[in-house]
Amino acid sequence: MGWYTMMVLVKKSSIDGVAKAPPSKSVTHRALVCSSIADGKSEIITPLLCDDTKATLEALEMLGTNFTFRGDRIIVEGGTLRAPEREIYCRSSGTTLRFMTAVCSLVGKECKLTGSSSLMRRPIKPLLDALEQLGVECRLDNMIISVKGKPNGGEVKVYGEISSQFISAILLIAPSCENRTLILCEKPSSKPYIGLTLEVQRKFGVKISGENMFEVLQQKYRPTIFKVEGDWSSAANILATAALCGKVTVEGLNIESVQADKRILDILKMMNAKVNIGGDKVVVEKSDLEAIEFDVTDCPDLFPLACILGAQAKGVSIVHGIGRLRFKESNRVDVMIENLKKMGVRTDLEENSLKVYGTKPLGATIDPYNDHRIAMAFAALALVAEGETRILNGECVNKSFPEFWNVMKGLGANVQVI
């Protein structure tokens, strides 16, 4: 299992109270990039500071962006991209590596990027192929990516089945290309994340038309004051847990958001969970859940929670669209099957689907394989399991939701961090 610096003990208990959704990680990444390309001073209000967004901040600083932290906001002085003095280390953030690889092409001079060994095993070739079509020299050698030359624009095909981040990365730099850019998306997945990229770009003055094909004219990002909305991905963990063992109000959510993981509401409602929405608040309480079929193609980060909810539902739930989840922070499919089995939950794997059989879970030792979303999902199941559950490597939640364990304890969960 390896060496772990934090273990979390979770015992059967219920949760109750009010929690505030942390700021969106996905939106923070995109706002940091747009404000760094924009020539002038922007303000990002309530950004999320977690391991992944810190990786993006560090990378953009190395590329010449100046950040000043002032209360609940970051003042960004952008528009001065330059070649870094050393390799950019992207920690374990896939978003950082993919977005920064594209942003480095705007510098003109050679830039090199790397990251943790697990990150560098994740797919990147479709993005490098797309950049080369735009006239950028790219090379991946011995876990180091080299990028040199500015993008010319023109027609570019981007393969998006593995990750929509390849498409978002090209969209982010396309306005700065020397010529009009026509982006042809091949098998795009996680389409809401592409929409999120376009929405953040619009708020920085960039207008892009299209859906699976995007026409991008040369244009400039404009500095702006930008507020980061609440994170549906993080809130989903609290809402799902409430459906299993309590009643919780989560505040600070944009009900009109285009974030993919807002679909947790669809999952909960389909399972007959008690859900009430009012203003920026969502209330969920313990319910007798019914098994469902659900496709996570456009919201892959909800896969662990869909499995956990299925494990407590009456009947057999089927989660479709799981093929590319093998390329996340972990092989998310195999890790979920392994840990569900430890807790006495039966699963059947098909080519692109997983059946989860509802049952009474048992406490176990859970290895999330350094995957934040798996650690948080099993925290929910542990609260309804008979006996004690140990979650190894509990600090992996710092990747997206650093306050997760404190929030759970604040809601009354029997959680002990050791």
Secondary structure, DSSP 4 states (H G I P E B T S, - for coil): ----S-EEEEES--EEEEEEPPBPHHHHHHHHHHHHHSSEEEEEES---SHHHHHHHHHHHHTT-EEEEETTEEEEEES-----SSPEE-TT-HHHHHHHHHHHTTT-S-EEEE--HHHHTS--HHHHHHHHHTT-EEEEETTEEEEES----EEEEEE-SS-THHHHHHHHHGGGSSS-EEEEEES---HHHHHHHHHHHHHTT---EESSEEEE--------EEEPPB-HHHHHHHHHHHHHHEEEEEES--TT---GGGGHHHHHHHTT-EEEEETTEEEEE----B--EEE-TT-GGGHHHHHHHHHTSBSEEEEE--GGGGGSSS-HHHHHHHHHHHTT--EEE-SSEEEEE----B--EE--TT-HHHHHHHHHHHTTSBS-EEEESGGGGGGT-TTHHHHHHHTT-EEEE-
